[in-house]
């Protein structure tokens, strides 16, 4: 008899669900900003979707999250922002304003933080 590879034959069906948790934080500038400069917005300077004061900015799940920054409703380039999660005094958004750019008083900033919670289940039948 010839040599044969022996293997297990199974049928697997998997279900993968990715559930996003979206949090938005709002801030209005308090003065004219002229670049080059960096605007630092502390966690306590933001308010949330309900208008309540924010005390902590959420952590970003490793490989399952992202954040966006909108200035006056326009999505901004990633390299302009540095996000640090945490409570008042630690949690903050730093936004670099390039040379020759300016941001007017009361310009809205929106910080959007999205974390995903993936789950999976598999059923094996033989």
VEXBA-127137 format. One line per 4 residues: number of its first residue (from 1); their letters; for each residue y, x, z of C-alpha. Coordinates in Angstrom, 3 decimals. Each point is the difference from the previous one (the first is absolute). Layout:
N
NUM) a) Y:X:Z  ...
END
This chain:
126
1) xxxx) 0.000:0.000:0.000  3.525:1.257:-0.797  2.498:0.701:2.762  2.329:-2.863:0.805
5) xxxx) 3.191:-0.408:2.019  -0.545:-2.603:2.681  3.072:-1.993:0.954  0.962:-3.103:1.905
9) xxxx) 1.198:-2.908:-2.082  2.577:-2.195:1.735  2.647:-2.493:-0.996  3.331:0.273:1.839
13) xxxx) 2.954:-2.342:-0.226  3.262:0.959:1.671  3.167:-1.878:0.820  3.181:1.967:0.594
17) xxxx) 3.152:-1.643:1.335  3.363:1.682:0.356  2.465:-1.907:2.166  3.631:1.144:-0.032
21) xxxx) 2.335:-0.251:2.982  3.586:0.033:-1.247  2.918:0.614:2.351  3.653:0.063:-1.075
25) xxxx) 2.919:1.473:1.898  3.679:-0.491:-0.809  3.171:1.994:0.608  3.606:-0.284:-1.222
29) xxxx) 2.093:3.150:-0.256  2.929:0.204:2.410  2.252:2.284:-2.020  0.565:1.583:-3.386
33) xxxx) -2.548:2.743:-0.713  0.849:2.728:-2.515  -2.590:2.579:-1.067  -1.289:2.464:0.497
37) xxxx) -1.008:-1.321:3.404  -2.976:-1.497:1.823  0.092:-3.447:1.559  -2.285:-0.226:3.047
41) xxxx) -0.930:-3.530:1.060  -1.654:-0.204:3.435  -2.703:-2.611:0.661  2.419:-1.877:2.296
45) xxxx) 2.556:-0.333:-2.829  -2.360:-2.157:-2.074  -0.685:-3.723:0.295  -3.132:-1.797:-1.243
49) xxxx) -0.733:-3.044:-2.194  0.847:-2.339:2.884  3.297:1.746:0.768  -1.385:1.478:3.222
53) xxxx) 0.859:3.529:1.063  -2.652:2.622:-0.757  -1.178:2.421:2.682  -2.863:1.727:-1.816
57) xxxx) -0.714:0.898:-3.622  -3.716:-0.313:-0.878  -2.340:2.889:-0.700  -1.305:0.572:-3.515
61) xxxx) -3.794:-0.191:-0.328  -1.357:3.180:-1.567  -0.842:-0.596:-3.680  0.523:-3.772:0.430
65) xxxx) 3.768:-0.454:0.147  3.382:0.573:-1.567  3.665:-0.694:0.589  2.838:-0.943:-2.352
69) xxxx) 3.751:0.222:0.478  2.393:-2.334:-1.776  3.768:0.572:-0.027  2.026:-3.046:-0.957
73) xxxx) -3.213:-1.567:-1.341  -0.968:2.959:-2.221  -3.204:1.970:0.629  0.841:3.669:0.643
77) xxxx) -1.768:3.225:-0.980  -2.602:1.155:2.505  1.472:3.489:0.449  3.258:-1.413:1.411
81) xxxx) -1.703:-1.417:3.118  -1.762:1.395:3.032  -1.769:-2.509:2.241  -0.943:0.704:3.607
85) xxxx) -1.900:-2.718:1.902  0.576:-0.553:3.692  2.221:-1.550:2.626  3.760:0.167:0.408
89) xxxx) 1.157:3.614:0.029  -3.080:1.138:-1.952  -0.625:-2.555:-2.748  2.499:0.310:-2.816
93) xxxx) 0.739:-0.044:-3.689  1.937:2.904:-1.476  1.578:-0.655:-3.382  1.542:2.823:-2.026
97) xxxx) 3.120:-0.893:-1.940  0.411:2.464:-2.889  3.259:1.687:-0.968  2.391:-2.215:-1.967
101) xxxx) -1.712:-3.160:1.336  1.454:-2.436:2.506  -1.129:-3.045:1.941  2.528:-2.653:1.018
105) xxxx) 0.499:-1.631:3.402  -2.459:-2.849:0.742  -2.447:1.109:-2.700  -3.449:-1.380:0.911
109) xxxx) -2.947:2.355:0.440  -3.494:-1.510:0.034  -2.941:2.016:1.291  -3.350:-1.480:-1.029
113) xxxx) -3.140:1.316:1.728  -3.402:-1.015:-1.376  -3.273:0.820:1.759  -3.371:-1.014:-1.422
117) xxxx) -3.063:-0.915:2.052  -3.035:0.419:-2.241  -3.333:-1.542:0.979  -3.315:0.052:-1.767
121) xxxx) -3.427:-1.498:0.378  -3.171:0.645:-1.896  -3.216:-1.940:-0.385  -3.118:1.948:-0.861
125) xx) -3.040:-1.738:-1.437  -3.224:1.577:-1.139
END
